Amino acid sequence: MLLVKLGGSVVTEKDKLRTARRPAIRRLAGELAAVRQPLLVVHGAGSFGHILASRHRLNEGGSTPAKRAAAARVQADVRDLDRLIVDALNAVRLAAASIPPSAVLSLDDGSVSSMDLTPFLEFASMGFTPVTFGDVVRDVRRGFSICSGDLLMLELARAFRPDRAVFVADVDGLFTADPKRRRDARLLDKISEADLSKIEFSSAKRTDVTGSIEGKVRRMFEIAGHTGECLIVNGNVKNRVRDALRGRRVVGTRIARGP
């Protein structure tokens, strides 16, 4: 079993509201199909989720009519993106089965309270490709909150113990600093928790409601503890995702298991 997260920055134009990168989605679907191994697919919400969720501060929850309306709008939008991705996977005969997080998972102040893994287990056992995504979900303290794709990756890694977990980003991997801001940023071939102090992390973008880059990397260390291999690769480079999932040596960052 292989676990892959298609980042929102790869499948959408993150700064353009509800704008999908359709050619990239179709190409990545073809790369996943070429792997020819059972897959679990998670995708980010990108501009279908983060922009409105940030504008209405949905990660904080709330009970006002305006917040509920915004939460419902974001839920509808991320399902539109999910449909595009599921359609692309089905077009390459991966038999994708969409599993919305809001139907199977609840949070408690942002942490997982409960998750019904039955749909993932049963669809996977029948040869389907389960697909899930970042979503607005119930939160027993906040009313509702944001469940990130990274949190779903952790829960699925714990449950399935995949041979490999691949995070698909819009850069080659993890750098010593933000490569989009610093020309002298250096790609890290492998990283352990002891290396975190050497990295100059940028603050989270205003529209990113799922936390800081450092927080995401720390979650990756948790995920690495449940997988044979965990890595970050650039989904904008043709066939890099395919080769990474096949276990070939590619440009990227390998996440070492924690202590």
Phi, psi and omega in degrees: 000135178241143181242129182224139173245120175272108185295149180299333180286345180264322183266351176222164167274104193295338181260005180239114186308127176051047180242111181272151173263080189299316178300321179295319179298315180295317180297315181294324176300317178297322179293321178295319180295328182289344181290324177060040173225156179301138185233149162243128185243129172241141174228151177284170180269334180052223183284356175276348182229311191295322186295307180290323180297323178289317182301322183257006177052050184289338177294344178270354182076205180134167183226013180281155177304322181295320179291319179297318179297319179293319179298317179295323179295316180295318176303316180295320182294315182292333175289328174298316177296317180300321179298320178298318181289317178298317179299319180294320178292320178293328180295336178254019171066038176267000177048061184285136177240113183282132179233097181294130179304325183297341180271344187232355189223143173231149177250163173228101183056039176093348178257154183295125177265315178204151177210125178270108182274356185306313180299321178296313182297315185287317177297316180298320181294337179268003178091007174280166174252102178295137180231128176223178194197163174299139191204166168272127184228170176293143175224122190294338178260320185268349187095303172207164180200182180262128171259115183279160175297327179294322177295320176296322177300318180295314181296321180287325177295319178299319186282321189256344182047060186294155176296327185208140173238126183239125175262123183260114184244182178257015174226171187290344181160212179263133183246168177292341175204174181294113183292344178278349180242333184238118181290335182271007179297138185246133179290135177263119182291324179213146181221139172242171181300331179294341182272352186301326182293344181272355185258134176267095183281138172278155175289157180297144176297152182304327183270357182270109183267007183254010172109178183283163176298319179300319178297321179295319180294319178299324176293326177298324176298321176298315181297319181301332179291348181245009184230161174290325181206144179225129182211162177245130179224167182270114180282355178271356177261121185305131175070004179289321178295315178304311184292323178297316180293330177284352180089011178283156178285120181227163172296132181165188178239127176267132181265116180284150176294147177288174181296000000 
